[in-house]
């Protein structure tokens, strides 16, 4: 399997103004803003404010999922395979809950660490460094998952 960059560097990746616009557009989509108004800096600020407003609800959902995960885990450890009222295999549900918790944790971390900073950092490490990093190395640099780093890069392109 071929390692490294599979496609050429996007033209916008070497232009600061274009990178700022790409980051602003990405954050607007992620924040659910449909109409882009103002300078890229204003758009980024507005998007990050809207993302920050979601954090309490995301934390509440995470807490609820963790509670359910602990309950399901305890049932599985005690030998239960399925509950009649639940109609699901508990081991499958445990796996689904673990994945959902991980995704929410990644989303909260993305917002708390500064979404725009993360995006610009990922772009710089991938496209502007003399020896560009791959998704795994970028994930280590930003303390996230390789999947999150790769998915972010693909969505920015």
C-alpha positions as CSV (number, residue, x, y, z in Angstrom):
1,X,0.0,0.0,0.0
2,X,1.3,3.4,-0.9
3,X,2.0,5.7,2.0
4,X,2.0,9.5,2.1
5,X,0.1,12.0,0.1
6,X,-2.3,10.5,-2.4
7,X,-3.4,13.6,-4.2
8,X,-1.6,16.9,-5.1
9,X,-1.6,19.8,-2.7
10,X,-4.7,22.0,-3.3
11,X,-3.9,25.4,-4.8
12,X,-5.6,27.2,-1.9
13,X,-3.4,25.5,0.7
14,X,-0.5,27.8,-0.2
15,X,-2.4,31.1,0.0
16,X,-3.1,32.5,3.4
17,X,-6.3,34.4,2.3
18,X,-7.7,31.3,0.7
19,X,-6.9,29.1,3.7
20,X,-8.7,31.6,5.9
21,X,-11.7,31.5,3.6
22,X,-11.7,27.7,3.5
23,X,-11.5,27.5,7.3
24,X,-14.4,30.1,7.7
25,X,-16.6,28.1,5.2
26,X,-15.8,24.8,7.0
27,X,-16.7,26.2,10.4
28,X,-19.9,27.8,9.1
29,X,-21.0,24.4,7.7
30,X,-20.1,22.7,11.0
31,X,-21.9,25.4,13.0
32,X,-25.0,25.3,10.8
33,X,-24.6,28.8,9.4
34,X,-26.1,29.0,6.0
35,X,-25.4,32.6,5.0
36,X,-21.8,33.8,5.0
37,X,-21.7,37.5,6.0
38,X,-18.7,39.6,7.0
39,X,-15.0,39.2,6.7
40,X,-13.5,35.7,7.1
41,X,-12.4,36.6,10.7
42,X,-15.9,37.7,11.6
43,X,-17.3,34.5,10.1
44,X,-14.8,32.3,12.0
45,X,-15.6,34.2,15.3
46,X,-19.4,33.8,14.7
47,X,-19.0,30.1,13.9
48,X,-16.9,29.4,16.9
49,X,-19.4,31.2,19.2
50,X,-22.2,29.1,17.9
51,X,-20.1,25.9,18.3
52,X,-19.2,27.0,21.9
53,X,-23.0,27.4,22.6
54,X,-23.4,23.7,21.8
55,X,-20.9,22.5,24.4
56,X,-23.3,22.2,27.4
57,X,-25.7,20.1,25.4
58,X,-22.9,17.9,24.1
59,X,-21.6,17.4,27.6
60,X,-25.0,16.5,28.9
61,X,-25.5,13.9,26.1
62,X,-22.0,12.5,26.8
63,X,-22.8,12.2,30.5
64,X,-26.1,10.4,29.7
65,X,-24.4,8.0,27.2
66,X,-21.6,7.3,29.8
67,X,-24.3,6.4,32.4
68,X,-26.0,4.0,29.9
69,X,-22.6,2.6,28.9
70,X,-21.8,1.8,32.5
71,X,-25.2,0.1,33.0
72,X,-24.9,-2.0,29.9
73,X,-21.3,-2.9,30.8
74,X,-22.4,-4.1,34.2
75,X,-25.2,-6.2,32.7
76,X,-22.7,-7.7,30.2
77,X,-20.2,-8.5,33.0
78,X,-23.0,-10.2,35.0
79,X,-23.8,-12.5,32.1
80,X,-26.9,-10.8,30.6
81,X,-27.0,-11.0,26.8
82,X,-30.3,-9.2,26.1
83,X,-33.1,-7.5,28.0
84,X,-36.7,-8.3,26.8
85,X,-37.7,-4.7,26.9
86,X,-34.5,-3.6,25.1
87,X,-34.7,-6.0,22.1
88,X,-31.0,-5.5,21.4
89,X,-27.8,-7.5,22.0
90,X,-26.1,-5.8,24.9
91,X,-22.6,-6.3,23.6
92,X,-23.5,-4.6,20.3
93,X,-25.1,-1.7,22.2
94,X,-22.0,-1.4,24.4
95,X,-19.9,-1.0,21.3
96,X,-22.3,1.6,19.8
97,X,-22.2,3.6,23.0
98,X,-18.4,3.5,23.2
99,X,-18.2,4.9,19.7
100,X,-20.8,7.6,20.3
101,X,-19.0,8.7,23.5
102,X,-15.7,8.9,21.6
103,X,-17.3,11.0,18.8
104,X,-18.8,13.4,21.3
105,X,-15.6,13.7,23.2
106,X,-13.7,14.5,20.0
107,X,-16.3,17.1,19.1
108,X,-16.1,18.8,22.5
109,X,-12.2,18.7,22.4
110,X,-12.3,20.2,18.8
111,X,-14.4,23.1,20.1
112,X,-12.5,23.7,23.4
113,X,-9.1,23.7,21.8
114,X,-10.1,26.2,19.2
115,X,-11.7,24.9,16.1
116,X,-10.0,27.4,13.7
117,X,-6.6,26.9,15.4
118,X,-6.9,23.1,15.0
119,X,-7.9,23.5,11.3
120,X,-5.1,25.8,10.4
121,X,-2.6,23.6,12.3
122,X,-3.7,20.5,10.5
123,X,-3.4,22.3,7.1
124,X,0.1,23.7,8.0
125,X,1.4,20.3,9.2
126,X,0.0,18.5,6.1
127,X,0.7,20.9,3.3
128,X,3.2,23.6,4.3
129,X,5.9,21.8,6.2
130,X,9.1,20.7,4.4
131,X,8.4,17.2,5.5
132,X,4.5,16.9,5.7
133,X,3.0,14.8,8.4
134,X,0.5,12.0,7.7
135,X,-2.9,11.7,9.5
136,X,-1.5,9.6,12.3
137,X,1.4,12.0,13.0
138,X,-1.0,15.0,12.9
139,X,-3.3,13.2,15.3
140,X,-0.4,12.8,17.8
141,X,0.5,16.4,17.4
142,X,-3.0,17.6,18.2
143,X,-4.0,14.8,20.7
144,X,-6.9,13.5,18.6
145,X,-7.6,10.4,16.7
146,X,-6.0,9.6,13.3
147,X,-9.6,9.2,11.9
148,X,-10.5,12.7,13.0
149,X,-7.3,14.2,11.4
150,X,-7.9,12.3,8.1
151,X,-11.6,13.1,8.0
152,X,-10.9,16.8,8.7
153,X,-8.4,16.9,5.9
154,X,-10.8,15.2,3.5
155,X,-13.6,17.6,4.4
156,X,-11.4,20.7,3.9
157,X,-10.5,19.6,0.4
